[in-house]
Amino acid sequence: MLKHFGKLEKIQSLKDAIKKTAIVTSRFFYELNVLSNLA
């Protein structure tokens, strides 16, 4: 039971990391888009 719980925790932290990366990436592309529109 404890092993299984640890696995779930790992999956959850992995999902959080992916979400954070996605937010940073989308923000980066958004700013890139704005800059290229100004150019």
mmCIF entry with sequence, helices, sheets and N, C-alpha, C, O atoms, coordinates in Angstrom:
data_MODEL
# 
_entry.id   MODEL 
# 
_entity.id                         1 
_entity.type                       polymer 
_entity.pdbx_number_of_molecules   1 
# 
_entity_poly.entity_id                      1 
_entity_poly.type                           'polypeptide(L)' 
_entity_poly.nstd_linkage                   no 
_entity_poly.nstd_monomer                   no 
_entity_poly.pdbx_seq_one_letter_code       MLKHFGKLEKIQSLKDAIKKTAIVTSRFFYELNVLSNLA 
_entity_poly.pdbx_seq_one_letter_code_can   MLKHFGKLEKIQSLKDAIKKTAIVTSRFFYELNVLSNLA 
_entity_poly.pdbx_strand_id                 A 
# 
loop_
_entity_poly_seq.entity_id 
_entity_poly_seq.num 
_entity_poly_seq.mon_id 
_entity_poly_seq.hetero 
1 1  MET n 
1 2  LEU n 
1 3  LYS n 
1 4  HIS n 
1 5  PHE n 
1 6  GLY n 
1 7  LYS n 
1 8  LEU n 
1 9  GLU n 
1 10 LYS n 
1 11 ILE n 
1 12 GLN n 
1 13 SER n 
1 14 LEU n 
1 15 LYS n 
1 16 ASP n 
1 17 ALA n 
1 18 ILE n 
1 19 LYS n 
1 20 LYS n 
1 21 THR n 
1 22 ALA n 
1 23 ILE n 
1 24 VAL n 
1 25 THR n 
1 26 SER n 
1 27 ARG n 
1 28 PHE n 
1 29 PHE n 
1 30 TYR n 
1 31 GLU n 
1 32 LEU n 
1 33 ASN n 
1 34 VAL n 
1 35 LEU n 
1 36 SER n 
1 37 ASN n 
1 38 LEU n 
1 39 ALA n 
# 
_struct_asym.id          A 
_struct_asym.entity_id   1 
# 
_struct_conf.conf_type_id            HELX_P 
_struct_conf.id                      HELX_P1 
_struct_conf.pdbx_PDB_helix_id       AA1 
_struct_conf.beg_label_comp_id       LEU 
_struct_conf.beg_label_asym_id       A 
_struct_conf.beg_label_seq_id        2 
_struct_conf.pdbx_beg_PDB_ins_code   ? 
_struct_conf.end_label_comp_id       LEU 
_struct_conf.end_label_asym_id       A 
_struct_conf.end_label_seq_id        38 
_struct_conf.pdbx_end_PDB_ins_code   ? 
_struct_conf.beg_auth_comp_id        LEU 
_struct_conf.beg_auth_asym_id        A 
_struct_conf.beg_auth_seq_id         2 
_struct_conf.end_auth_comp_id        LEU 
_struct_conf.end_auth_asym_id        A 
_struct_conf.end_auth_seq_id         38 
_struct_conf.pdbx_PDB_helix_class    1 
_struct_conf.details                 ? 
_struct_conf.pdbx_PDB_helix_length   37 
# 
_struct_conf_type.id          HELX_P 
_struct_conf_type.criteria    ? 
_struct_conf_type.reference   ? 
# 
loop_
_atom_site.group_PDB 
_atom_site.id 
_atom_site.type_symbol 
_atom_site.label_atom_id 
_atom_site.label_alt_id 
_atom_site.label_comp_id 
_atom_site.label_asym_id 
_atom_site.label_entity_id 
_atom_site.label_seq_id 
_atom_site.pdbx_PDB_ins_code 
_atom_site.Cartn_x 
_atom_site.Cartn_y 
_atom_site.Cartn_z 
_atom_site.occupancy 
_atom_site.B_iso_or_equiv 
_atom_site.pdbx_formal_charge 
_atom_site.auth_seq_id 
_atom_site.auth_comp_id 
_atom_site.auth_asym_id 
_atom_site.auth_atom_id 
_atom_site.pdbx_PDB_model_num 
ATOM 1   N N  . MET A 1 1  ? 0.832 -1.210 0.000   1.00 0.00 ? 1  MET A N  1 
ATOM 2   C CA . MET A 1 1  ? 0.000 0.000  0.000   1.00 0.00 ? 1  MET A CA 1 
ATOM 3   C C  . MET A 1 1  ? 0.871 1.268  0.000   1.00 0.00 ? 1  MET A C  1 
ATOM 4   O O  . MET A 1 1  ? 0.628 2.204  -0.761  1.00 0.00 ? 1  MET A O  1 
ATOM 5   N N  . LEU A 1 2  ? 1.872 1.274  0.854   1.00 0.00 ? 2  LEU A N  1 
ATOM 6   C CA . LEU A 1 2  ? 2.750 2.446  0.923   1.00 0.00 ? 2  LEU A CA 1 
ATOM 7   C C  . LEU A 1 2  ? 3.518 2.653  -0.372  1.00 0.00 ? 2  LEU A C  1 
ATOM 8   O O  . LEU A 1 2  ? 3.699 3.785  -0.822  1.00 0.00 ? 2  LEU A O  1 
ATOM 9   N N  . LYS A 1 3  ? 3.974 1.543  -0.976  1.00 0.00 ? 3  LYS A N  1 
ATOM 10  C CA . LYS A 1 3  ? 4.699 1.627  -2.243  1.00 0.00 ? 3  LYS A CA 1 
ATOM 11  C C  . LYS A 1 3  ? 3.827 2.271  -3.307  1.00 0.00 ? 3  LYS A C  1 
ATOM 12  O O  . LYS A 1 3  ? 4.267 3.140  -4.060  1.00 0.00 ? 3  LYS A O  1 
ATOM 13  N N  . HIS A 1 4  ? 2.577 1.822  -3.349  1.00 0.00 ? 4  HIS A N  1 
ATOM 14  C CA . HIS A 1 4  ? 1.629 2.328  -4.343  1.00 0.00 ? 4  HIS A CA 1 
ATOM 15  C C  . HIS A 1 4  ? 1.422 3.833  -4.161  1.00 0.00 ? 4  HIS A C  1 
ATOM 16  O O  . HIS A 1 4  ? 1.353 4.580  -5.137  1.00 0.00 ? 4  HIS A O  1 
ATOM 17  N N  . PHE A 1 5  ? 1.324 4.269  -2.909  1.00 0.00 ? 5  PHE A N  1 
ATOM 18  C CA . PHE A 1 5  ? 1.121 5.689  -2.619  1.00 0.00 ? 5  PHE A CA 1 
ATOM 19  C C  . PHE A 1 5  ? 2.303 6.516  -3.105  1.00 0.00 ? 5  PHE A C  1 
ATOM 20  O O  . PHE A 1 5  ? 2.123 7.607  -3.648  1.00 0.00 ? 5  PHE A O  1 
ATOM 21  N N  . GLY A 1 6  ? 3.508 5.997  -2.911  1.00 0.00 ? 6  GLY A N  1 
ATOM 22  C CA . GLY A 1 6  ? 4.706 6.693  -3.381  1.00 0.00 ? 6  GLY A CA 1 
ATOM 23  C C  . GLY A 1 6  ? 4.700 6.857  -4.883  1.00 0.00 ? 6  GLY A C  1 
ATOM 24  O O  . GLY A 1 6  ? 5.135 7.878  -5.415  1.00 0.00 ? 6  GLY A O  1 
ATOM 25  N N  . LYS A 1 7  ? 4.196 5.828  -5.569  1.00 0.00 ? 7  LYS A N  1 
ATOM 26  C CA . LYS A 1 7  ? 4.110 5.875  -7.026  1.00 0.00 ? 7  LYS A CA 1 
ATOM 27  C C  . LYS A 1 7  ? 3.153 6.989  -7.450  1.00 0.00 ? 7  LYS A C  1 
ATOM 28  O O  . LYS A 1 7  ? 3.447 7.748  -8.374  1.00 0.00 ? 7  LYS A O  1 
ATOM 29  N N  . LEU A 1 8  ? 2.018 7.082  -6.777  1.00 0.00 ? 8  LEU A N  1 
ATOM 30  C CA . LEU A 1 8  ? 1.031 8.120  -7.087  1.00 0.00 ? 8  LEU A CA 1 
ATOM 31  C C  . LEU A 1 8  ? 1.620 9.511  -6.872  1.00 0.00 ? 8  LEU A C  1 
ATOM 32  O O  . LEU A 1 8  ? 1.389 10.425 -7.664  1.00 0.00 ? 8  LEU A O  1 
ATOM 33  N N  . GLU A 1 9  ? 2.379 9.657  -5.797  1.00 0.00 ? 9  GLU A N  1 
ATOM 34  C CA . GLU A 1 9  ? 3.021 10.947 -5.507  1.00 0.00 ? 9  GLU A CA 1 
ATOM 35  C C  . GLU A 1 9  ? 3.980 11.339 -6.624  1.00 0.00 ? 9  GLU A C  1 
ATOM 36  O O  . GLU A 1 9  ? 4.031 12.500 -7.028  1.00 0.00 ? 9  GLU A O  1 
ATOM 37  N N  . LYS A 1 10 ? 4.740 10.365 -7.120  1.00 0.00 ? 10 LYS A N  1 
ATOM 38  C CA . LYS A 1 10 ? 5.688 10.630 -8.209  1.00 0.00 ? 10 LYS A CA 1 
ATOM 39  C C  . LYS A 1 10 ? 4.954 11.083 -9.455  1.00 0.00 ? 10 LYS A C  1 
ATOM 40  O O  . LYS A 1 10 ? 5.364 12.039 -10.114 1.00 0.00 ? 10 LYS A O  1 
ATOM 41  N N  . ILE A 1 11 ? 3.863 10.393 -9.780  1.00 0.00 ? 11 ILE A N  1 
ATOM 42  C CA . ILE A 1 11 ? 3.078 10.742 -10.969 1.00 0.00 ? 11 ILE A CA 1 
ATOM 43  C C  . ILE A 1 11 ? 2.527 12.159 -10.826 1.00 0.00 ? 11 ILE A C  1 
ATOM 44  O O  . ILE A 1 11 ? 2.537 12.933 -11.784 1.00 0.00 ? 11 ILE A O  1 
ATOM 45  N N  . GLN A 1 12 ? 2.049 12.495 -9.633  1.00 0.00 ? 12 GLN A N  1 
ATOM 46  C CA . GLN A 1 12 ? 1.473 13.819 -9.399  1.00 0.00 ? 12 GLN A CA 1 
ATOM 47  C C  . GLN A 1 12 ? 2.524 14.914 -9.550  1.00 0.00 ? 12 GLN A C  1 
ATOM 48  O O  . GLN A 1 12 ? 2.259 15.952 -10.157 1.00 0.00 ? 12 GLN A O  1 
ATOM 49  N N  . SER A 1 13 ? 3.713 14.687 -8.999  1.00 0.00 ? 13 SER A N  1 
ATOM 50  C CA . SER A 1 13 ? 4.775 15.699 -9.109  1.00 0.00 ? 13 SER A CA 1 
ATOM 51  C C  . SER A 1 13 ? 5.251 15.822 -10.547 1.00 0.00 ? 13 SER A C  1 
ATOM 52  O O  . SER A 1 13 ? 5.641 16.902 -10.989 1.00 0.00 ? 13 SER A O  1 
ATOM 53  N N  . LEU A 1 14 ? 5.217 14.704 -11.279 1.00 0.00 ? 14 LEU A N  1 
ATOM 54  C CA . LEU A 1 14 ? 5.588 14.728 -12.688 1.00 0.00 ? 14 LEU A CA 1 
ATOM 55  C C  . LEU A 1 14 ? 4.583 15.564 -13.469 1.00 0.00 ? 14 LEU A C  1 
ATOM 56  O O  . LEU A 1 14 ? 4.959 16.366 -14.325 1.00 0.00 ? 14 LEU A O  1 
ATOM 57  N N  . LYS A 1 15 ? 3.289 15.368 -13.165 1.00 0.00 ? 15 LYS A N  1 
ATOM 58  C CA . LYS A 1 15 ? 2.238 16.142 -13.830 1.00 0.00 ? 15 LYS A CA 1 
ATOM 59  C C  . LYS A 1 15 ? 2.399 17.631 -13.539 1.00 0.00 ? 15 LYS A C  1 
ATOM 60  O O  . LYS A 1 15 ? 2.246 18.465 -14.432 1.00 0.00 ? 15 LYS A O  1 
ATOM 61  N N  . ASP A 1 16 ? 2.710 17.960 -12.284 1.00 0.00 ? 16 ASP A N  1 
ATOM 62  C CA . ASP A 1 16 ? 2.921 19.359 -11.909 1.00 0.00 ? 16 ASP A CA 1 
ATOM 63  C C  . ASP A 1 16 ? 4.094 19.960 -12.676 1.00 0.00 ? 16 ASP A C  1 
ATOM 64  O O  . ASP A 1 16 ? 4.025 21.097 -13.144 1.00 0.00 ? 16 ASP A O  1 
ATOM 65  N N  . ALA A 1 17 ? 5.164 19.192 -12.800 1.00 0.00 ? 17 ALA A N  1 
ATOM 66  C CA . ALA A 1 17 ? 6.344 19.663 -13.524 1.00 0.00 ? 17 ALA A CA 1 
ATOM 67  C C  . ALA A 1 17 ? 6.009 19.908 -14.991 1.00 0.00 ? 17 ALA A C  1 
ATOM 68  O O  . ALA A 1 17 ? 6.437 20.906 -15.573 1.00 0.00 ? 17 ALA A O  1 
ATOM 69  N N  . ILE A 1 18 ? 5.245 18.997 -15.586 1.00 0.00 ? 18 ILE A N  1 
ATOM 70  C CA . ILE A 1 18 ? 4.850 19.152 -16.991 1.00 0.00 ? 18 ILE A CA 1 
ATOM 71  C C  . ILE A 1 18 ? 3.984 20.397 -17.152 1.00 0.00 ? 18 ILE A C  1 
ATOM 72  O O  . ILE A 1 18 ? 4.137 21.150 -18.114 1.00 0.00 ? 18 ILE A O  1 
ATOM 73  N N  . LYS A 1 19 ? 3.072 20.607 -16.202 1.00 0.00 ? 19 LYS A N  1 
ATOM 74  C CA . LYS A 1 19 ? 2.177 21.767 -16.261 1.00 0.00 ? 19 LYS A CA 1 
ATOM 75  C C  . LYS A 1 19 ? 2.983 23.062 -16.193 1.00 0.00 ? 19 LYS A C  1 
ATOM 76  O O  . LYS A 1 19 ? 2.744 23.992 -16.964 1.00 0.00 ? 19 LYS A O  1 
ATOM 77  N N  . LYS A 1 20 ? 3.940 23.115 -15.264 1.00 0.00 ? 20 LYS A N  1 
ATOM 78  C CA . LYS A 1 20 ? 4.783 24.311 -15.127 1.00 0.00 ? 20 LYS A CA 1 
ATOM 79  C C  . LYS A 1 20 ? 5.580 24.566 -16.395 1.00 0.00 ? 20 LYS A C  1 
ATOM 80  O O  . LYS A 1 20 ? 5.688 25.705 -16.850 1.00 0.00 ? 20 LYS A O  1 
ATOM 81  N N  . THR A 1 21 ? 6.134 23.510 -16.961 1.00 0.00 ? 21 THR A N  1 
ATOM 82  C CA . THR A 1 21 ? 6.912 23.641 -18.191 1.00 0.00 ? 21 THR A CA 1 
ATOM 83  C C  . THR A 1 21 ? 6.038 24.148 -19.329 1.00 0.00 ? 21 THR A C  1 
ATOM 84  O O  . THR A 1 21 ? 6.454 24.993 -20.122 1.00 0.00 ? 21 THR A O  1 
ATOM 85  N N  . ALA A 1 22 ? 4.817 23.619 -19.397 1.00 0.00 ? 22 ALA A N  1 
ATOM 86  C CA . ALA A 1 22 ? 3.888 24.032 -20.452 1.00 0.00 ? 22 ALA A CA 1 
ATOM 87  C C  . ALA A 1 22 ? 3.538 25.509 -20.314 1.00 0.00 ? 22 ALA A C  1 
ATOM 88  O O  . ALA A 1 22 ? 3.458 26.222 -21.314 1.00 0.00 ? 22 ALA A O  1 
ATOM 89  N N  . ILE A 1 23 ? 3.327 25.973 -19.083 1.00 0.00 ? 23 ILE A N  1 
ATOM 90  C CA . ILE A 1 23 ? 2.992 27.382 -18.845 1.00 0.00 ? 23 ILE A CA 1 
ATOM 91  C C  . ILE A 1 23 ? 4.155 28.274 -19.265 1.00 0.00 ? 23 ILE A C  1 
ATOM 92  O O  . ILE A 1 23 ? 3.954 29.283 -19.940 1.00 0.00 ? 23 ILE A O  1 
ATOM 93  N N  . VAL A 1 24 ? 5.374 27.903 -18.867 1.00 0.00 ? 24 VAL A N  1 
ATOM 94  C CA . VAL A 1 24 ? 6.563 28.685 -19.218 1.00 0.00 ? 24 VAL A CA 1 
ATOM 95  C C  . VAL A 1 24 ? 6.756 28.712 -20.730 1.00 0.00 ? 24 VAL A C  1 
ATOM 96  O O  . VAL A 1 24 ? 7.059 29.755 -21.308 1.00 0.00 ? 24 VAL A O  1 
ATOM 97  N N  . THR A 1 25 ? 6.578 27.552 -21.366 1.00 0.00 ? 25 THR A N  1 
ATOM 98  C CA . THR A 1 25 ? 6.763 27.457 -22.812 1.00 0.00 ? 25 THR A CA 1 
ATOM 99  C C  . THR A 1 25 ? 5.744 28.300 -23.559 1.00 0.00 ? 25 THR A C  1 
ATOM 100 O O  . THR A 1 25 ? 6.096 29.020 -24.493 1.00 0.00 ? 25 THR A O  1 
ATOM 101 N N  . SER A 1 26 ? 4.478 28.215 -23.152 1.00 0.00 ? 26 SER A N  1 
ATOM 102 C CA . SER A 1 26 ? 3.437 28.974 -23.848 1.00 0.00 ? 26 SER A CA 1 
ATOM 103 C C  . SER A 1 26 ? 3.640 30.473 -23.653 1.00 0.00 ? 26 SER A C  1 
ATOM 104 O O  . SER A 1 26 ? 3.383 31.256 -24.567 1.00 0.00 ? 26 SER A O  1 
ATOM 105 N N  . ARG A 1 27 ? 4.096 30.873 -22.479 1.00 0.00 ? 27 ARG A N  1 
ATOM 106 C CA . ARG A 1 27 ? 4.369 32.287 -22.225 1.00 0.00 ? 27 ARG A CA 1 
ATOM 107 C C  . ARG A 1 27 ? 5.515 32.764 -23.106 1.00 0.00 ? 27 ARG A C  1 
ATOM 108 O O  . ARG A 1 27 ? 5.473 33.864 -23.658 1.00 0.00 ? 27 ARG A O  1 
ATOM 109 N N  . PHE A 1 28 ? 6.547 31.918 -23.232 1.00 0.00 ? 28 PHE A N  1 
ATOM 110 C CA . PHE A 1 28 ? 7.702 32.241 -24.066 1.00 0.00 ? 28 PHE A CA 1 
ATOM 111 C C  . PHE A 1 28 ? 7.272 32.438 -25.517 1.00 0.00 ? 28 PHE A C  1 
ATOM 112 O O  . PHE A 1 28 ? 7.677 33.403 -26.165 1.00 0.00 ? 28 PHE A O  1 
ATOM 113 N N  . PHE A 1 29 ? 6.448 31.515 -26.025 1.00 0.00 ? 29 PHE A N  1 
ATOM 114 C CA . PHE A 1 29 ? 6.004 31.619 -27.413 1.00 0.00 ? 29 PHE A CA 1 
ATOM 115 C C  . PHE A 1 29 ? 5.086 32.822 -27.607 1.00 0.00 ? 29 PHE A C  1 
ATOM 116 O O  . PHE A 1 29 ? 5.101 33.454 -28.663 1.00 0.00 ? 29 PHE A O  1 
ATOM 117 N N  . TYR A 1 30 ? 4.284 33.140 -26.586 1.00 0.00 ? 30 TYR A N  1 
ATOM 118 C CA . TYR A 1 30 ? 3.401 34.299 -26.671 1.00 0.00 ? 30 TYR A CA 1 
ATOM 119 C C  . TYR A 1 30 ? 4.223 35.582 -26.800 1.00 0.00 ? 30 TYR A C  1 
ATOM 120 O O  . TYR A 1 30 ? 3.930 36.433 -27.640 1.00 0.00 ? 30 TYR A O  1 
ATOM 121 N N  . GLU A 1 31 ? 5.241 35.711 -25.971 1.00 0.00 ? 31 GLU A N  1 
ATOM 122 C CA . GLU A 1 31 ? 6.089 36.912 -26.028 1.00 0.00 ? 31 GLU A CA 1 
ATOM 123 C C  . GLU A 1 31 ? 6.867 36.971 -27.332 1.00 0.00 ? 31 GLU A C  1 
ATOM 124 O O  . GLU A 1 31 ? 7.076 38.051 -27.885 1.00 0.00 ? 31 GLU A O  1 
ATOM 125 N N  . LEU A 1 32 ? 7.296 35.820 -27.826 1.00 0.00 ? 32 LEU A N  1 
ATOM 126 C CA . LEU A 1 32 ? 7.992 35.752 -29.108 1.00 0.00 ? 32 LEU A CA 1 
ATOM 127 C C  . LEU A 1 32 ? 7.073 36.239 -30.224 1.00 0.00 ? 32 LEU A C  1 
ATOM 128 O O  . LEU A 1 32 ? 7.499 36.976 -31.113 1.00 0.00 ? 32 LEU A O  1 
ATOM 129 N N  . ASN A 1 33 ? 5.818 35.825 -30.171 1.00 0.00 ? 33 ASN A N  1 
ATOM 130 C CA . ASN A 1 33 ? 4.814 36.221 -31.151 1.00 0.00 ? 33 ASN A CA 1 
ATOM 131 C C  . ASN A 1 33 ? 4.584 37.733 -31.107 1.00 0.00 ? 33 ASN A C  1 
ATOM 132 O O  . ASN A 1 33 ? 4.520 38.383 -32.151 1.00 0.00 ? 33 ASN A O  1 
ATOM 133 N N  . VAL A 1 34 ? 4.461 38.287 -29.910 1.00 0.00 ? 34 VAL A N  1 
ATOM 134 C CA . VAL A 1 34 ? 4.254 39.727 -29.747 1.00 0.00 ? 34 VAL A CA 1 
ATOM 135 C C  . VAL A 1 34 ? 5.443 40.497 -30.316 1.00 0.00 ? 34 VAL A C  1 
ATOM 136 O O  . VAL A 1 34 ? 5.265 41.493 -31.017 1.00 0.00 ? 34 VAL A O  1 
ATOM 137 N N  . LEU A 1 35 ? 6.650 40.034 -30.012 1.00 0.00 ? 35 LEU A N  1 
ATOM 138 C CA . LEU A 1 35 ? 7.856 40.710 -30.502 1.00 0.00 ? 35 LEU A CA 1 
ATOM 139 C C  . LEU A 1 35 ? 7.942 40.671 -32.021 1.00 0.00 ? 35 LEU A C  1 
ATOM 140 O O  . LEU A 1 35 ? 8.312 41.665 -32.647 1.00 0.00 ? 35 LEU A O  1 
ATOM 141 N N  . SER A 1 36 ? 7.605 39.535 -32.616 1.00 0.00 ? 36 SER A N  1 
ATOM 142 C CA . SER A 1 36 ? 7.683 39.431 -34.076 1.00 0.00 ? 36 SER A CA 1 
ATOM 143 C C  . SER A 1 36 ? 6.598 40.276 -34.741 1.00 0.00 ? 36 SER A C  1 
ATOM 144 O O  . SER A 1 36 ? 6.769 40.731 -35.872 1.00 0.00 ? 36 SER A O  1 
ATOM 145 N N  . ASN A 1 37 ? 5.481 40.485 -34.039 1.00 0.00 ? 37 ASN A N  1 
ATOM 146 C CA . ASN A 1 37 ? 4.431 41.347 -34.583 1.00 0.00 ? 37 ASN A CA 1 
ATOM 147 C C  . ASN A 1 37 ? 4.849 42.816 -34.543 1.00 0.00 ? 37 ASN A C  1 
ATOM 148 O O  . ASN A 1 37 ? 4.467 43.603 -35.409 1.00 0.00 ? 37 ASN A O  1 
ATOM 149 N N  . LEU A 1 38 ? 5.638 43.174 -33.529 1.00 0.00 ? 38 LEU A N  1 
ATOM 150 C CA . LEU A 1 38 ? 6.104 44.554 -33.416 1.00 0.00 ? 38 LEU A CA 1 
ATOM 151 C C  . LEU A 1 38 ? 7.190 44.856 -34.444 1.00 0.00 ? 38 LEU A C  1 
ATOM 152 O O  . LEU A 1 38 ? 7.313 45.981 -34.928 1.00 0.00 ? 38 LEU A O  1 
ATOM 153 N N  . ALA A 1 39 ? 7.972 43.834 -34.766 1.00 0.00 ? 39 ALA A N  1 
ATOM 154 C CA . ALA A 1 39 ? 9.106 44.025 -35.680 1.00 0.00 ? 39 ALA A CA 1 
ATOM 155 C C  . ALA A 1 39 ? 8.647 44.376 -37.095 1.00 0.00 ? 39 ALA A C  1 
ATOM 156 O O  . ALA A 1 39 ? 9.477 44.568 -37.983 1.00 0.00 ? 39 ALA A O  1 
# 
